[in-house]
Amino acid sequence: MAASDLIPLNRSEHMYWAAEGYLGPINIPFILRFDGPVETELVRQTMRELATAYPRMRSVIEPTGLSYRLRVLPDDHQVDQLFEDAFQIQLGVDGADRQALQDLHTVFMNQPMLMERGLPWCARFVPHPTHPALLFSINHIIGDGRTMVQMLCAIMARLSGQPMKPCQIDSPSMLPAVMPQKWWQWPANIRRWWRNTQADKAAKAGLNIVTLNRRHSTRYTTSSIHYHEIPCSADAMAALAKAHKTTVNTLMTAIVGNTFLALARNDPKAAAAIRISVDLRRYYPKGSAPEFGNFVHSFTVLARRQDTLDTQIHSLESQVKAHLMRYARRDYALPLLFYELLPLLGRALFSYLIVRSKVKGSLPTLSCHLSNLGACEFINPKDARIRLHELWPATLSTVFLIGAVILNGKQFLCLTHQNDEIPVEAVDAFRAEFDRQIQTLVTEMPTP
């Protein structure tokens, strides 16, 4: 095998590998529902070609003397054999039944993949005369959410007759996106990072972060998924955002924040801590940004009690802009460089620290992680013969996870939670209050 078939793991991928099994399977399972019949053999051929076009999709975890790496397998009969295990027909599930798909989704959220043997993904095709579905799940070590969307675009294009375009193997390093470009910029970066850290601590001081947790667990157990359709159309949400002079994404964040605050309406010190992911690819030097892999970091915004929704929106917009400016100025260079060194601990010690952080409850308290894919019409190729009817994105998360999607004029939330700490009743309470907030805004919006 050639040396080019070996891919080192970056800091996120080392963390996922150290956490694999202890947190649960570090998977990214998506469910795609199509708007018309799809031939089983076409789906099978599409997924096999995906493993050919995307080298990381036929890779396995391989130990080195002191660490781990990905080994890209030759695209031969062994991959054919592994593919027969990775891709299967799922019988006994009604593709037109959301609840049935949600149950299937939850099963595969909790199902591990044999990263040491391969393949690092699985797919289950649900045949149906009008709304067939495809469950497509990858191990997070293979890629992030943008990677997943990239492959969804390739799948939908191939189902409509377009050829599968090959993807190159990118360097997995995040350093070009976070390190100062000149050595003499380091002192100023470190000073800004220190000031920002102290300011963040001061902003949280005295606040009670609202969560859906009803008990504390010293271990991670299983997770569940819930599908939720927002009770207003995408056009109505866009009109609401326009009326409040903001974006749909920010409006969604503000409503989520106010929902948590409403769940603790008798606590004047209540606040919602919302984690938001940021794609580091935009911060690479021009022309050098990678495509396929894991290149995501995150920051946290606080939704405090405000007199009006507009005030809440302005507060969140200011926080998001301030955090994105930190990335642009590379103010996270020092802490991210520290995380680059964690893999040197070795997997055993790294795993130990992850497990102990749960036992001690030392992880930051968060209300939720909000991942907004936004309008996903672009996943359907131009003049598509087969189109997406619904898309339900999910991934394993240590906190309550909200995956938001707009598709075919509707807005969907895919909610994921750890069962041992967050009961279904708490999720239902969140959904009910979220819908009430939306319905109130729609009712109060002036008629154009």
N, C-alpha and C positions, 0 to 999 in steps of 0.2 A: 504494500500500500504506500502511496505517495505521502510525503510530509504535508502536502496541501490538503489532505483528507483529515488532518488533525486541527481541531478548533479549541483554543483555550477558553475557559469559562471566565466571564467578567464578574465583577463583585456581586451583582444581583443574582447571577446564575449560581455562584458558589453558595449564596445565602439560601436560594431555593433548594439546592441539593442537600444542604445541611438541615433544612427544615422538613424535607420530604419524609412523610410518614409520621413525624411528630406532630405537625400541624394538621396532617391529613395529606391526601394527594394534592400536589401543587398544580392543579389542572385549570385550563381555560376552556370550559365546555360552552359552545353556542348551539342553539337550535334554529334551523332555518325551515320555515314553512313556505312552500311554493304555491303559486296561484293557479296551477294546472297540473295535469298528469305529467310525470317524468318517467322515462324508461329506466328500469333498474340497471340494465347493462350500461347505459350511458353514464349513470352516476358512478358505477364501479370503475369504468374506464377513466372518468374524470379524476377520481381520487388516486388511481394508480399513476396517472400522468403527473399529479401534483407531487407525489413522492419522487418522481424523476426530475421535475423542474426545480424543486426546492431541496437542495442537498441536506439541509438540517432536518428535513422531514424523514430522512432515512439514516439518522445518526443514532449512536448509542453512547452511554456514559462509559468511559474507560479509565481505570486507575493508572496513574503514573507512579513513580517512586515515592513522591511526597504529596501528590494532589490528584486532581481529576481533570478530564478533558472530554470533548466530544469527538468521536470517530465517525466520519462519514463512510457508510458502507457502500461497496460497489453496487451499481444498479443491476443486479443479476438475479439468478434463481433464488438466492437466499432472501432477497428483499421480496420476491414473489411469494415465498412461503410466509414471511412475516406479514405481508399485506393481507393474506387470507384470514389471518387472525385479527388484524386491525380493522378491516372493513367487513361488516356482516349485515345481513338483512334482519331487521327487527320486526318480527311478526307479533300479532296480538295487541298492537297499539293502534288506536284510531287517530290518524293524522289530523282529522278535523276537530278533535277534542283537545282543547287547551289543557284541561286538567290532566288528561292522560299523558300529554307531552311534558307537562310540568313534573309529573311523577317520574317519568323516564329521565328527565333532566337531573333531578335530585339523585337518582341512583348513580348516574355516571359522574356527578360531582364528587361522590364519595368512593369511586372505583379507582384503585391505583393502576399505574402503568409500569411495566418492567423496563425501566430506563437502561438497565445493564444489558438487556437482550435486544430491545427494540420491538417494534417501532415506537417512537415517542408520541404517538397519537392514536386515536381510534375514531371510527365513524360507524354510525348505525343508520341505515336507510329505512324509513317507515313508508312502505308503499300505500297509496290511497288514490282512488279514481279522480278526486278533485283537488285535494290538499295534501300531497305527500310531504314528508318532512325528512330532514337530515340532521342528525346529531353529530357534531364535529367537535372533538375535544383534543387539545394538545397539552403536553406538559409545559409549564411556564418556562422551563429552561430553554425551550426551543425558540420562544419569542414572546413579545408583549402584545398588547391590544392592537396596536397599529399593524404589527405583523399578521395578526389574525384577520384583520379587515383586508389586508393586502391579499391574503389567500382566498377570502370570500369573493373578492372581485374576480380572481382568477377562476374560481369554481363556476361562478355565474356566467362568465364569458365563455368558458368551455361548454357549458350546458347549452349555450345558444349557438354553438358551432364554431367559435373562434379558437385558434390554436393556443395551447398553453405556452406562455413565454417563460424561458428559463430565468432563474434568479441566481446571482453570483453569491459567493461566500464572502461576507463582509468581516472586517476586523471587529471583534467584539468589544474593544476598549472604549470606555466612556471618557477617558482622560482628556481627549481633545475638546470635549464640550464643556469641561468644568475647570480646567487648569488655566491660570493666567498665561498669556502668550509671551510675556516678558518676565524675566526673573525679578526685576526690580519692582514689579507690581504686587508682589507677595505681601509686603508689610501693610499696604493700604487695604488689601483684600482681607487680611486677618483682622485688622482693626474694625472694618465694617462688619465682618461676621460677628465679632465679639459684641459690638453695639447692638446689632440686630438680635442676637441671642438674648441679651439682657432686656431689650424692649419687648420681645415675645414673652418672656417670663413675667414681666410687669403687667402686660396686657391680660394674662390669665389669672393673675393674683386675685384671690378672693372670690373667684367665679366657681360655680358648681356646674360642671359639664353634664348635660342631660344625655343619657343613653337609654337604650331599650333593654339593657341588662337587668335581669331580675335576681340573679345570683352570681356568685363568683366561683369559678372552677379553676383548679390547679392543673387541669389537663385540657387538651383540645379533643373533642369527640367528633361528631358528625355535623354536617351542614345541611340546610334545607333551602329550597328555591321557591319563590312565590311570584307568579305573573300578575301584573296589575296594569290595567288600561286606564289612563288618565281620563277623567270625565269631561273632557273638552277636546275639540279638534286641534290639530296642529295650527290651523289658520287662526283659531280663537286665541291660542297661546301666543302666536306671533302678534296678534292685535293687542293683547294685554301688554306684551313687552314694549311695543311701540307706544302705547298710551303712557307707560311709565319710563319712556326714554331710555331703554336699556335693551340688552340682548335676551333671547330666550334662555340661553345658558345661565346668565346671571339671575334672571327672574326665577328659574328653577331652583337655583342655589338658595335664593332668598326665601322661597316658599318652603323648601326643606328645612331651613334654619328656623323659620317661624313655626313650623309644625312641631319641631322638638321643643321649642319654648312653650307652645300651647299645652304640651303634655306635662309641663311643670309650672302651670300658671300661678301657683301659690308661692313660688320661690322667686323673690325679687333678684337674686343673684344668679339665676339660671342663665346658661349660655350653651350654644351648640357649637361644637368643634368639628368642622367638616374638612376632611382630607381631600385634596384635589391633585390629580396626577398631572405631570407636565412632561411633554416629549422633549428629551434633550437633543434630538436630531437638529432642531432649529439653531442650536448654539455651536454646532461644528463649524470649522472654517469653511468658507464657501466652496462648494463642489466636492466636499469630502464626507458628507453625512451618509452614514450607513442606512440600509433599508431594512434588512431582515435580522431580527435578534431582539435583545432587551436593552432599551435605552430610555428608561423612564425613571424619574424621581418624583417626589411629591412634597407638597407643603400644606399647611393647615390655616384655614380662616375661621374667625370667630363671629358667630351671629349672636349679638347681645339684644336685650330688649330695646326696641326703638318705638318712637311715637307713631311712625307711619311706615308703610312698605317702602316708599321712596327713600326714606332715611336709611332703612336697612339695605336697600340696593346700593345706595351711595357708599355706605360703609364697606360692603363686600367688594365693590368695584375698586375702591381705594386699596384694600388689602391685597387683592389679586394683582393689581398693577405694581404694588411695592414688592411683592414676592417675585414676579417675573423680572423686575429690574435687578433683583439680586442675582438671578441666573445670568442675565445679560452682562452684568459686571463681574461675574464669576466669584461672587462672594461666598459660595458654598465650597470653594476649593479645599480649604483645610478639613472640614468634616468629611467630605467625600473622599479625600485622599486617605483619611484614616480608615474609611470603610474599604478602600482598595487593599489595605494591609490585613484586614480580618481573615481572608483566606489562608494567610500564612500560619494561622492558628491550627489548621488542619480540620478535617470534617468533624472528628469526634469532639474536640473542644468547642468548635463553632456550634455544633448541635447542643452541647451541654449548656452553653450560654443562652440559646434560644429556649430550651426547656426550662431553665432556671428563671428566666424573665417572666414566664407564665406563672410559675409557682409563687414567685415573690410579688407578682402584680406590678412589676416595674415598667411595663409598657405605657406609653402616653395614653391618657383617657381620651377617647374620640367618640363623637356621636355617630358618625358614619364616614364611609368613603364614597364619594359621589363621582361616578365615571359617566360622563355624558358624551355619547357618540354623536349626538345631534341628528341632523337629517341624513338618512342613509340611502336615499334614492340613488346616489352615485354608484352603489354596489351593483345595481342592475346596468348591464351594458346598453349602449344605444341600439335600438331596434331589437331588443331582447325577445327571444321566443319563449323563454321561461323566466319568470320574474319572482322576486321575493314577495310573499304575502305578509309575513311577519318575521321578526328577528328577535331572539331572546339571548342577550349576552350575559355571561356570568363568569366568575372565577372564585377560587377559594380566598377567603379573607378572614383576618383575625377580628375584624369589626364588622358591624352591619354595613353591607355593601348595596349601593343603589346603582344599577346600570340603566341609563336612560337612552331611549331610541325614538326617533321619529321616522315613520315609514307609512306610505300610502295615506297620508293625511291624518294618521293617528299617532298618539304618543303612548309609549309603553315604558313601564318600569319593571325591571327584573331584580327582585330583592333576594339577597343571600344573607344567611345568618348562621352562627354557630348555635346548635340546638341546646347545648348544655347551659348556656348563659342567657340566651334570648328565647323565650317561649313564643309559640305561634300567637298567643293572645296579645303580646306586646307588639308584634308585627301588624296584627289586625288593627290595633289601636292607632298605630302610626298611619296605616292606609286610610282609615276613616277620617282622621284629622287632616291628612293631606288633601283628601277629596273635598272636605268641608272648606278648606282654605281656597282651593281652586274655584269651587262653586260660588263662594262669596265674592271673589274677584270678578268672575264673569257676570254676576248679577249686578255688581256695582259699577261695571264699566259703562261709561256713557255711550249711547247709541250714536254712531257716526252720522 
